[in-house]
């Protein structure tokens, strides 16, 4: 007899749904930040993401940011700038 085992472990942490979102109406008043973290190609990757967003929501305002160093958390000054300029942000990294 063959016995098949499921390698998935039980989840040890209670799952919490991700409820953060932003309403995007596609107007120029809606600014979304694109935050690259400094890994190679993170800027290029987010440029592609921005182009995809612009195709789906023409007229939306996109603003690029780069923390420049993948080994540190985003500086408070940068976070404040993003928070002051944008209603949401897409953060990503590249390799």
N, CA, C and O of each residue as an XYZ file, in Angstrom:
380
protein
N       0.837     -1.171      0.000
C       0.000      0.000      0.000
C       0.891      1.247      0.000
O       1.917      1.285      0.680
N       0.493      2.257     -0.764
C       1.211      3.527     -0.813
C       0.465      4.532      0.049
O      -0.751      4.689     -0.062
N       1.213      5.208      0.907
C       0.614      6.248      1.746
C       1.180      7.599      1.313
O       2.397      7.779      1.284
N       0.316      8.538      0.980
C       0.720      9.878      0.583
C       0.645     10.802      1.790
O      -0.368     10.837      2.489
N       1.705     11.539      2.032
C       1.755     12.476      3.160
C       1.712     13.901      2.646
O       2.352     14.230      1.648
N       0.969     14.733      3.321
C       0.888     16.151      2.976
C       2.013     16.879      3.717
O       2.034     16.869      4.948
N       2.944     17.508      3.000
C       4.070     18.166      3.663
C       3.723     19.523      4.285
O       4.567     20.137      4.939
N       2.494     19.992      4.089
C       2.104     21.289      4.661
C       1.961     21.169      6.173
O       1.317     20.250      6.681
N       2.560     22.096      6.868
C       2.447     22.126      8.324
C       1.217     22.941      8.724
O       0.724     23.770      7.959
N       0.748     22.689      9.914
C      -0.348     23.505     10.447
C       0.167     24.915     10.677
O       1.323     25.111     11.051
N      -0.692     25.890     10.451
C      -0.307     27.280     10.649
C      -0.268     27.568     12.144
O      -1.242     27.327     12.858
N       0.867     28.087     12.611
C       1.037     28.357     14.037
C       0.623     29.747     14.459
O       0.540     30.039     15.652
N       0.364     30.603     13.496
C      -0.021     31.980     13.791
C      -1.402     32.217     13.199
O      -1.684     31.820     12.069
N      -2.250     32.863     13.971
C      -3.593     33.147     13.470
C      -3.501     34.033     12.227
O      -2.797     35.042     12.228
N      -4.204     33.655     11.190
C      -4.190     34.430      9.966
C      -5.044     35.682     10.126
O      -6.160     35.630     10.641
N      -4.497     36.805      9.674
C      -5.206     38.074      9.746
C      -5.417     38.580      8.329
O      -4.450     38.764      7.590
N      -6.662     38.808      7.938
C      -6.898     39.319      6.581
C      -6.236     40.689      6.391
O      -6.173     41.503      7.312
N      -5.752     40.913      5.182
C      -5.134     42.193      4.825
C      -6.247     43.136      4.391
O      -6.851     42.949      3.335
N      -6.515     44.147      5.208
C      -7.644     45.030      4.958
C      -7.254     46.414      4.468
O      -8.129     47.248      4.231
N      -5.977     46.678      4.311
C      -5.567     47.998      3.846
C      -5.838     48.112      2.354
O      -5.497     47.216      1.582
N      -6.438     49.191      1.962
C      -6.690     49.431      0.548
C      -6.900     50.922      0.349
O      -7.040     51.680      1.308
N      -6.918     51.318     -0.885
C      -7.171     52.710     -1.217
C      -8.069     52.724     -2.444
O      -7.900     51.925     -3.364
N      -9.013     53.631     -2.444
C      -9.893     53.771     -3.591
C      -9.166     54.577     -4.657
O      -8.700     55.686     -4.393
N      -9.069     54.028     -5.850
C      -8.358     54.678     -6.945
C      -9.364     54.965     -8.043
O      -9.862     54.050     -8.700
N      -9.660     56.246     -8.237
C     -10.653     56.598     -9.255
C     -10.039     56.949    -10.597
O     -10.761     57.208    -11.560
N      -8.712     56.962    -10.674
C      -8.050     57.223    -11.942
C      -7.849     58.687    -12.258
O      -7.413     59.033    -13.356
N      -8.161     59.553    -11.307
C      -7.988     60.978    -11.578
C      -6.573     61.426    -11.220
O      -5.854     60.745    -10.489
N      -6.194     62.577    -11.749
C      -4.857     63.114    -11.476
C      -4.704     63.496    -10.009
O      -3.584     63.677     -9.531
N      -5.821     63.622     -9.287
C      -5.741     63.943     -7.866
C      -5.330     62.731     -7.034
O      -4.958     62.869     -5.869
N      -5.398     61.563     -7.627
C      -4.994     60.341     -6.938
C      -3.525     60.081     -7.236
O      -3.155     59.779     -8.371
N      -2.690     60.201     -6.205
C      -1.256     59.970     -6.384
C      -0.865     58.686     -5.666
O      -1.116     58.520     -4.472
N      -0.252     57.791     -6.409
C       0.253     56.529     -5.871
C       1.774     56.572     -5.956
O       2.335     56.871     -7.010
N       2.435     56.273     -4.847
C       3.885     56.217     -4.816
C       4.386     54.855     -5.243
O       3.729     53.838     -5.017
N       5.538     54.843     -5.854
C       6.233     53.607     -6.238
C       7.573     53.617     -5.515
O       8.480     54.356     -5.899
N       7.704     52.806     -4.475
C       8.896     52.838     -3.619
C       9.818     51.667     -3.917
O       9.514     50.522     -3.581
N      10.941     51.962     -4.548
C      11.991     50.969     -4.785
C      12.881     50.920     -3.549
O      13.131     51.947     -2.918
N      13.354     49.735     -3.206
C      14.135     49.646     -1.974
C      15.641     49.632     -2.177
O      16.384     49.512     -1.203
N      16.106     49.749     -3.387
C      17.540     49.835     -3.600
C      18.196     48.573     -4.120
O      19.375     48.605     -4.475
N      17.473     47.453     -4.179
C      18.046     46.277     -4.819
C      18.234     46.571     -6.305
O      17.495     47.378     -6.869
N      19.209     45.930     -6.946
C      19.369     46.112     -8.381
C      18.060     45.801     -9.108
O      17.377     44.825     -8.796
N      17.734     46.624    -10.052
C      16.547     46.494    -10.898
C      15.226     46.815    -10.201
O      14.169     46.669    -10.814
N      15.254     47.248     -8.940
C      13.991     47.581     -8.280
C      13.330     48.784     -8.936
O      12.104     48.830     -9.042
N      14.113     49.752     -9.375
C      13.550     50.921    -10.055
C      12.948     50.506    -11.395
O      11.836     50.910    -11.736
N      13.684     49.705    -12.145
C      13.193     49.256    -13.446
C      11.922     48.427    -13.297
O      10.993     48.558    -14.094
N      11.884     47.575    -12.274
C      10.691     46.772    -12.028
C       9.494     47.672    -11.740
O       8.417     47.474    -12.303
N       9.679     48.657    -10.869
C       8.567     49.553    -10.530
C       8.184     50.450    -11.704
O       7.030     50.868    -11.801
N       9.112     50.749    -12.583
C       8.736     51.474    -13.801
C       7.733     50.652    -14.605
O       6.761     51.190    -15.135
N       7.975     49.344    -14.690
C       7.052     48.461    -15.395
C       5.705     48.379    -14.673
O       4.653     48.374    -15.313
N       5.739     48.314    -13.346
C       4.497     48.303    -12.564
C       3.733     49.601    -12.808
O       2.518     49.583    -13.006
N       4.444     50.724    -12.793
C       3.808     52.014    -13.041
C       3.154     52.090    -14.411
O       2.057     52.629    -14.552
N       3.825     51.552    -15.416
C       3.240     51.534    -16.758
C       1.965     50.690    -16.788
O       0.992     51.054    -17.449
N       1.971     49.570    -16.075
C       0.776     48.718    -16.017
C      -0.362     49.429    -15.296
O      -1.512     49.354    -15.730
N      -0.058     50.109    -14.212
C      -1.078     50.868    -13.478
C      -1.651     51.961    -14.373
O      -2.865     52.156    -14.422
N      -0.780     52.671    -15.078
C      -1.222     53.767    -15.951
C      -2.121     53.259    -17.082
O      -3.053     53.950    -17.493
N      -1.843     52.061    -17.580
C      -2.708     51.488    -18.618
C      -4.094     51.178    -18.067
O      -5.097     51.360    -18.757
N      -4.147     50.711    -16.822
C      -5.438     50.353    -16.216
C      -6.189     51.564    -15.689
O      -7.420     51.576    -15.672
N      -5.456     52.580    -15.259
C      -6.061     53.786    -14.701
C      -5.422     55.025    -15.323
O      -4.640     55.714    -14.667
N      -5.749     55.313    -16.584
C      -5.171     56.501    -17.228
C      -5.513     57.757    -16.423
O      -6.620     57.886    -15.900
N      -4.572     58.659    -16.331
C      -4.797     59.905    -15.621
C      -4.352     59.886    -14.173
O      -4.257     60.938    -13.540
N      -4.076     58.699    -13.638
C      -3.614     58.629    -12.257
C      -2.205     59.197    -12.172
O      -1.426     59.067    -13.117
N      -1.877     59.815    -11.067
C      -0.562     60.406    -10.865
C       0.321     59.394    -10.134
O      -0.033     58.932     -9.049
N       1.461     59.051    -10.719
C       2.422     58.136    -10.102
C       3.669     58.917     -9.733
O       4.128     59.758    -10.506
N       4.217     58.648     -8.562
C       5.419     59.340     -8.119
C       6.429     58.306     -7.635
O       6.131     57.496     -6.758
N       7.624     58.343     -8.215
C       8.657     57.357     -7.900
C       9.519     57.801     -6.725
O       9.879     58.972     -6.602
N       9.841     56.837     -5.865
C      10.745     57.043     -4.730
C      11.731     55.888     -4.709
O      11.436     54.804     -5.211
N      12.899     56.117     -4.129
C      13.909     55.074     -4.009
C      14.633     55.266     -2.691
O      15.290     56.286     -2.484
N      14.520     54.301     -1.806
C      15.222     54.449     -0.521
C      16.719     54.228     -0.675
O      17.494     54.585      0.212
N      17.133     53.639     -1.801
C      18.546     53.601     -2.156
C      19.405     52.562     -1.468
O      20.516     52.295     -1.926
N      18.938     51.969     -0.395
C      19.752     51.007      0.329
C      18.838     49.905      0.850
O      18.023     50.135      1.743
N      18.974     48.727      0.295
C      18.084     47.616      0.640
C      18.311     47.100      2.056
O      17.489     46.337      2.564
N      19.398     47.493      2.701
C      19.712     46.947      4.023
C      19.147     47.763      5.173
O      19.309     47.383      6.333
N      18.484     48.881      4.876
C      17.935     49.721      5.942
C      16.435     49.913      5.736
O      15.913     49.753      4.633
N      15.765     50.257      6.822
C      14.352     50.639      6.716
C      14.283     52.000      6.040
O      15.244     52.768      6.071
N      13.156     52.288      5.437
C      12.983     53.598      4.796
C      13.101     54.693      5.859
O      12.473     54.596      6.913
N      13.886     55.716      5.597
C      14.057     56.801      6.561
C      12.736     57.536      6.831
O      11.881     57.647      5.953
N      12.595     58.026      8.043
C      11.374     58.746      8.441
C      11.079     59.918      7.509
O       9.918     60.174      7.188
N      12.109     60.626      7.075
C      11.903     61.767      6.175
C      11.257     61.305      4.869
O      10.326     61.941      4.375
N      11.746     60.206      4.316
C      11.192     59.672      3.080
C       9.756     59.215      3.301
O       8.885     59.493      2.476
N       9.499     58.518      4.402
C       8.141     58.070      4.701
C       7.191     59.249      4.857
O       6.043     59.187      4.419
N       7.665     60.317      5.476
C       6.845     61.517      5.622
C       6.524     62.156      4.282
O       5.408     62.625      4.059
N       7.504     62.171      3.396
C       7.284     62.720      2.052
C       6.253     61.886      1.297
O       5.341     62.425      0.670
N       6.408     60.575      1.366
C       5.463     59.692      0.686
C       4.066     59.878      1.270
O       3.093     60.005      0.526
N       3.966     59.894      2.588
C       2.678     60.066      3.247
C       2.029     61.396      2.939
O       0.803     61.488      2.881
N       2.827     62.424      2.741
C       2.288     63.736      2.419
C       1.854     63.877      0.969
O       0.974     64.678      0.655
N       2.464     63.106      0.093
C       2.201     63.232     -1.346
C       1.208     62.203     -1.890
O       0.540     62.457     -2.892
N       1.108     61.053     -1.239
C       0.421     59.915     -1.854
C      -0.725     59.392     -0.988
O      -0.692     59.488      0.238
N      -1.734     58.840     -1.653
C      -2.821     58.174     -0.934
C      -2.506     56.692     -0.734
O      -3.159     56.021      0.065
N      -1.522     56.185     -1.446
C      -1.099     54.795     -1.324
C       0.274     54.633     -1.925
O       0.762     55.519     -2.626
N       0.896     53.508     -1.655
C       2.240     53.263     -2.174
C       2.382     51.780     -2.511
O       1.857     50.910     -1.816
N       3.101     51.524     -3.588
C       3.477     50.170     -3.974
C       4.965     50.055     -3.702
O       5.770     50.750     -4.322
N       5.332     49.183     -2.779
C       6.727     48.994     -2.427
C       7.200     47.680     -3.047
O       6.476     46.685     -3.022
N       8.396     47.676     -3.593
C       8.901     46.472     -4.237
C      10.406     46.450     -4.217
O      11.065     47.446     -3.922
N      10.935     45.283     -4.540
C      12.372     45.126     -4.650
C      12.704     44.351     -5.912
O      11.844     43.695     -6.499
N      13.923     44.432     -6.308
C      14.385     43.711     -7.499
C      15.633     42.925     -7.175
O      16.197     43.059     -6.089
N      16.059     42.115     -8.101
C      17.301     41.338     -7.912
C      18.045     41.322     -9.214
O      19.120     40.730     -9.304
